[in-house]
């Protein structure tokens, strides 16, 4: 009988168990390998000294503990943010960002190579969609930064699926990545520390509401009216704002959890008094929270708001009763916005 072969990165326990069974190893060996990879963050089998040498060699012939190659890293002043551009085994470029705060360390994960949504201000959309990432490739982004943090005696406290791609266009693999990160026998990150962001895929929001994990939902809003959002977010023509907010209301009723609305502020476009007034009527506490994000300029027609303009927008919204915060942007100086490094470099290898 021919032996089983696996060409991808191995992180999930089912794949490890299948390989071990093929090798005739007992189940406890599979648990040892999984714990070393997902808990111990091992990067090779040679370091797994609890395994026999022959088994380590056999595993190395069939599996890769790491799927992504670090090809460029940028570190913000004072180290508050770190952005890494990875190469996938088939030669695509994908990014992830680590943002560190006093008590938190958040990894922003990409779910696709490029993006099909094509938001007018987003660098990822200019790449187009090249392919979906696997759950293992998403988790590998987190593990990469977890190893760096471990050297400083810190750990990843939060993961946000807010990088390149639309997570709900790669729903099954994104949720599988969430489950791998949450697995108590592996990486053991609390479900409430994991957030998945969508630009407003209504079918995905409804499906997400039925999941048995206590994950967080974030919705990238970026405009208060369909007229402005049609210009910024082409998918709004498929899922206009009334449908998006109706899905969010269903989500709240089903899960009893809050929804975070993300709002990239574009000077003179979506920060007007009219937009603020309509936004305040739609995003009401206690179940909705608005996170304002100063645009990280990627070239083109849009401009970043001045600090005083952003503060004035927040003040108008809060005066109208909106629960509102302004996101710190430690990565502005390292091209940390979605897709910036990948767009600048292009693909690592031509698209086949």
N, C-alpha and C positions, 0 to 999 in steps of 0.2 A: 504494500500500500504506500503511495507516495506521501511524503511528509507535508504537513500544512505549512504554507509560507504566508507572511504578512509583510506587505511593503511599507505600511505606514508606521507612524509613531505609535507606541503602545503606552497607554495610560489606563484604559478602562479595564476593570477586573475580569470582564467576560472574555476579552481577547487573551489576556494573560492565562486564564484558566484553560482556554481552548489549546493554547500552545503547550502548556504543561501536560495536559491530557495526551496530546499527540506525542510528547516526549516520554510518556509513561511515568510521570512524576506524581506524587501524592498531592492532594488539594492544599495541604499546608504550605507547600513550596510556592504555589500561586499567591497565597496570602502574603508570604514573605516578600515576594517580588513587588506586589502591589503596594505594600506598606513602604518599601524602600523608595519606590518611585513617587508616589503621591504624598506620603508622609515625610520621608527622608529626603525627597527632592534629588535623588541620585541621577547623574547624567550618563552613567554607563553601568554595565553589568559587572565589570571587573572589580568595582568598589564594593560589590555585595558579597563580602567575605563570609557571610553566614551560609552561602551556597557552595556546593562542591565546584571545583575548578572546571570540570568537564561540563557541568550544567551552565556555568557562566559563559563558556565558549559557545555552547549550543544556542543559547539565547541571543548572543551577539550576532550569530549568523542569520537569525530570523527576524529580529526586532530592533527598533531604534528607540531608545528612551527619550530622545529629543528630536523634534521634526524641523524646527526653525533655526536658521543660522543668523546670528547677529552680524549685520554688515555695516551698520552705522549707528552711533549713539551720540546724542546731544544732551548736555547737562545745563540746566538753567543756573544763573548766578545764585550762589549760596545753596545750590543743590536741591531746591524745592521741587523741581520737576526734572524728569529724565525721559527722553523719548528715544525709542529704539526702532530702527528700520530692520526688519527681518527679511530673509529670503526663504521662500518655501522650497521644498525639494524639486518642484518643477519650474523654479526660476521666477516666481512672482514676488513682488514687493508688498509687504504688509507691515503696519505700524501698531505700536502700543505705547502707552504713556504711563509712567509712575508719578504720582503726585503725593508728596509727603507733607504732613502737617504735624503739630505737636504730638497728638495722640493717635493720628490716623495715617494710614498709607493706602492709597487708593490706586488700583490699576484700571486703566481704561483700555478695553479690549476691542479689537476688530473682529467682525463676524464674517466679512467677505473681503475679497480682493477687489477694490473699487466698489462702485455702487450704481445701481440702475435707476435710483430715484432722481438724481440730477438736480438737487437744490441749487438755486442760482448762485449762492454765495459759497458753496462748499467745494473744496479741492477734490474730494473723493469722487464726486459726480463727474468731474472732467475726465477721470480715467475710464469711465464706463464700468460695467460689471465684467470682470474677467472670470471669476468663479467663486463658489461658496467655499468657506473654510470648514474643515472638519471640527468636531468637538475637541479632538486632541490638539489641533493647531491653536484653537482658542485657549485651551487650558495651558498649553505650552507657553503662551505669552505671560500668563500669570506666574507660572513656575519660574520663568526667567527672572522676574523681578523679586520673587520670593527668595531666591538664592542670594541675590544682592542684599536684600534686607536682613537676611539671616546673619550675614557677615557683620552687621551693625547691631546684632541682637534685637532686631525688630521683625515684625511679620506683616503680611498683607492683612488689612482689616476690612477692606471693601473692594468689590469688583463691580465695575459698571460696563455694560455692553453698549458703549457710546462711541466707539471708534469707527473705522471704515466699514461701510455697509449698512444695510437695513436688517437688523436681527430677525424681524418677523418674515422677511423673504427667505430666510434660512432657518425656519422655526425649529425643526426637529433637532438639528445639530446644536443650535443655541441652547435649547432646553437640556439636551444631553450634557453639554458643557456645564450648565448650572448644576445639574445633579452630580456630576463628577466633583465639582468644587465643594459641594455641600456634603458629600459622603463622609459620614462619621468615621469610617474605617480608612479614609484616605486623607484628603487635604483638610476636611473638617471646617469649612468656612460656613458660618451661619447663613441660612437662607435670607434672613432680613438684612444681611450685609451685601446682598447681590441685587443689582438693579439692571433691568433691561429697558432700553430706550427704543421707541418707535417714532417714526415721523407721522404716524396716524393710520396704520394699516388696521382698519376696523375689524376685519375677520381675525387678525392676529390678537387684537385686544380681547375679543370675545373668547377666543380659545385660551388665552393666557389666564383669564378669569376662572377657568375650570381646572387649572393645575393644582396639584395637592401640595406644592411648595409655597411657603410664605415669602415669595420674591416681591421685589418692588417694581412698580411700573412707572416709567417716565415717558412723557409724550412731548416731542419736539414741535412746538406750536408756531413760533416765529411771526405770527400775524394774528390780528383779531377779526379781520374780515376776509371773506372769500376773494374779493377783488385783489387785495394785496398778497394773500397767501397763494393764489393761482400764479402770481408772478414769481414768488420765491420758492414754492414747493409744488412742482408739477403734479405730484400725486394727489394734490388737493382737488383736482378735477375729477378724480375717481372717488375720493373720500372727502367731500366738503366738510366744513367745520361743524355744521349741525349734526352730521353723522358721527364725526369724531367725538363730540361732546356727549352724544347719546350713548356711544359705546363706553365712554369713561363713566357715565352715570350707572350703566349696567354693571360695570366692573366694581364700582364702589358698593352697590347693593349686594352683589354676589360675594365679595371678599371682605367687606368692611375695612378696607385699607385705603390709604390716601393715594392720590395721583400727583406726581411731580410734573409740572409743565415747564419745559425749557424754552427760553425765549432769547435767541441771539439778537442783540440790539444793533440795528443798522441805522446809522445817522441819517435822519431826514426821511426814512422810509417807513419804519414800523414803530417809531418812538414819538409820533405826533400826538396831540391832545385827543384827536378823534380815536386813534388806535387805543390809547390808554383808557379812554372812557368806555369803549366797547369791551375791552379786555377785562376791565374791572367788573363789568356786569356778568361776564362768563365765568371767571375764575374766582369762585367764592369759597371761603373757608366754611366748615372745618376740614372738608375732604380734599380740597385742592390747594396746592401750594405752587407759587410761581418763582422760578429761578432765572434771574436776568443774567445774561452772559454778554460781555462786551465783545463785539466782533473781532476776531483775530484775522487781520487783513491778509488775503491770499492773492491780491491783484484783481484788477477789474473795476467794476463800477461802484462798488460799495465801500463805505468808509466806517471806521471805528468811531463810536461816540466819545466825546471828551468826558473826563471824569465828572465834571459838573453836570453835564447833560444826563449821564447815567444816574447820578444821584437825584436829579430833579424828576426823572421818570419814576424812580422808586418812590420818591416822596408823594407824587400824584397818586400812584397806585395804593400805597399804604393809607393815604388819606381817604381813599374810597373803600377801604376795608379789606384790601387784598393782603393775604399772607405772602410776603415777598422777601426774597434775599437776593444778593448780588454775589455771583460766584467769583471767588478769587481765581486769577489767571496766572499762575506761576510759570506757565509754559509759553507765554507770548513771545519770548525772545529766542525760542528754540524751534520755531515752526511746529508747535504742538497741535495746531488745529488739524482736524481729520484730513488725511491724505496729502498734507503739504510736502513731506519728504518724498513720498512715493511719486507724487506728481513731478517734483523737481528732478528726480533721478530717472523717471520713467520705469518701465519694467526692467527687472534684473536680466531677463532673457526675453526674446521675442515671443509674442503669443503664438502658440502652435496652430 
